[in-house]
C-alpha cells in the first residue's frame, strides 16, 4: 500500500497521532533518542562522497524530517552528495535546495518509495514570489505562497525565515490558515500572528520573539 497524498500531509505536519505506515502498526521508540539512534541505518555514508539519509520511518511515525534534511545538507562538503530515501517524491524540497545550488535526480523504487540524489549544480529554482521592503525600522519580506499545494507553503515560509537578517520580519500570504507553522516558528525564535483577509486568504505576520531579560 502506497502512502497517499493525504497521509503525506498528515505525517509531515502532525494532523494525526497515528503512525503513517504501509499497513503496519507503529513501532515503539524512545522519544528521547535521536533519529540516528532510532534508525541506525537511516543516516550513513555509502562512500566517502555520498551521504545517505532515510526519512521513511520519520514520516511514517509522524515526525517532521525537514530539519534533519537541512542539517544533512548543511554538513555536506564541496565534493559530497546527498542520497535521500522517502515514501513519496519530495517535490517541494527540490525548489528549496535549488536556491542553495543543488540539482537533483529522482527515481521511484519498486516498492513505491523514492530515491533522490542531490548534488551541487544548476537546478531550476521553484520558489514563491518574494519582495523585500522597509517598514519603519524593520525590514519586511513578503512571501506569497498562495496557489501552492501543501506542504509547499510551509517549506517556502520556513526557507524564507532561515534567510532573514537579524530583526527582519515576514508577511506570508497563504490560502489556508497555517496551523502547523506556529510551533516551527517558535522553535526558530519567531512568533506568528495570522489574520483572515476579505478574500478568504490569510496573512501571517512573522516577527522575532522578544527575549525577556
SVG drawing of the C-alpha trace seen along z (x, -y; Angstrom):
<svg xmlns="http://www.w3.org/2000/svg" viewBox="-14 -54 50 58">
<polyline fill="none" stroke="black" stroke-width="0.4" points="0.0,0.0 1.4,-3.3 1.4,-6.4 -1.5,-8.6 -1.3,-12.4 -3.5,-12.9 -1.3,-10.6 1.8,-12.5 0.3,-15.7 -0.8,-14.1 2.6,-12.5 4.7,-15.6 2.5,-18.1 1.1,-16.1 -2.5,-16.0 -3.0,-12.7 -1.3,-11.0 -1.1,-7.6 1.9,-6.5 1.7,-6.6 2.7,-3.1 2.3,-0.8 -0.3,1.5 1.7,1.9 1.4,0.8 3.7,-1.9 6.9,-0.6 7.8,-1.6 10.6,-4.0 12.1,-6.2 11.2,-9.8 14.4,-10.8 16.5,-9.1 17.9,-10.9 16.7,-10.0 20.1,-8.3 19.7,-6.2 16.1,-5.2 17.0,-4.4 20.7,-3.5 20.7,-2.6 18.9,-5.8 21.9,-8.1 25.2,-6.8 27.9,-7.3 27.6,-4.8 31.1,-6.0 33.3,-8.9 31.4,-11.3 27.8,-10.1 25.7,-10.7 22.6,-8.5 19.6,-9.8 16.5,-7.6 13.5,-9.6 10.8,-6.9 10.5,-5.9 10.4,-9.5 7.5,-10.3 5.5,-7.2 5.9,-7.8 4.6,-11.3 7.9,-13.0 8.8,-16.2 12.0,-15.4 12.7,-18.9 15.2,-19.9 17.1,-16.6 17.3,-17.1 18.6,-20.6 21.1,-19.7 22.4,-16.9 22.6,-19.4 24.5,-21.9 27.0,-19.2 27.9,-18.3 31.4,-19.2 32.0,-20.7 32.5,-17.3 29.8,-15.4 26.3,-14.4 23.1,-13.5 21.0,-10.4 17.6,-10.9 15.1,-8.0 11.5,-9.0 8.0,-7.3 7.0,-9.8 8.7,-12.2 9.6,-15.3 8.8,-17.9 8.7,-20.9 12.2,-20.2 13.6,-20.5 12.9,-24.2 14.3,-24.8 17.6,-23.1 17.8,-24.6 18.1,-28.0 21.1,-26.6 22.7,-25.5 21.7,-21.8 20.3,-19.9 18.6,-16.6 17.8,-13.2 14.8,-11.3 13.8,-7.7 10.7,-5.7 11.7,-2.4 9.8,0.9 8.0,0.7 6.7,-2.8 9.3,-4.7 11.5,-7.3 15.3,-7.8 16.5,-11.3 20.2,-12.2 21.1,-15.9 24.4,-17.2 25.8,-20.7 24.8,-22.1 22.4,-24.4 18.9,-23.3 15.9,-25.3 14.6,-27.2 11.0,-26.7 10.1,-29.5 7.1,-31.6 7.1,-35.3 9.0,-37.3 9.5,-41.0 11.7,-42.9 10.6,-46.3 11.3,-48.6 8.5,-49.1 9.6,-51.7 12.9,-50.4 12.3,-46.8 12.9,-45.2 9.9,-43.2 9.9,-40.4 6.7,-39.5 6.3,-35.8 3.3,-34.9 2.7,-31.1 -0.9,-31.2 -1.7,-28.7 0.8,-26.2 -0.2,-22.7 0.7,-21.5 3.4,-21.2 4.9,-23.7 3.7,-26.9 5.2,-25.7 8.5,-24.8 8.7,-28.1 7.9,-30.2 10.5,-28.3 13.1,-28.7 12.4,-32.5 12.7,-32.6 16.1,-30.8 17.4,-33.5 16.1,-36.5 18.7,-39.0 18.5,-39.9 15.5,-42.0 13.7,-41.5 10.1,-40.3 8.0,-38.4 4.4,-38.8 3.3,-35.5 0.3,-35.1 -1.4,-31.7 -4.7,-30.1 -5.2,-28.4 -4.5,-29.3 -1.0,-27.8 -1.8,-25.8 1.4,-23.8 3.6,-26.8 3.4,-28.3 5.4,-25.7 8.0,-25.7 8.4,-29.4 8.7,-29.2 11.4,-26.6 13.3,-29.0 12.9,-32.0 9.9,-33.7 6.3,-34.4 3.4,-34.2 0.1,-36.1 -2.5,-35.3 -5.3,-37.4 -8.0,-36.3 -8.4,-38.7 -11.6,-39.7 -10.9,-37.4 -10.7,-34.4 -6.9,-34.1 -4.6,-34.5 -1.8,-36.9 0.7,-35.8 3.0,-38.4 6.2,-36.7 8.5,-38.6 11.4,-37.7 10.4,-36.6 11.2,-39.2 13.6,-37.7 12.9,-38.6 15.9,-39.8"/>
</svg>
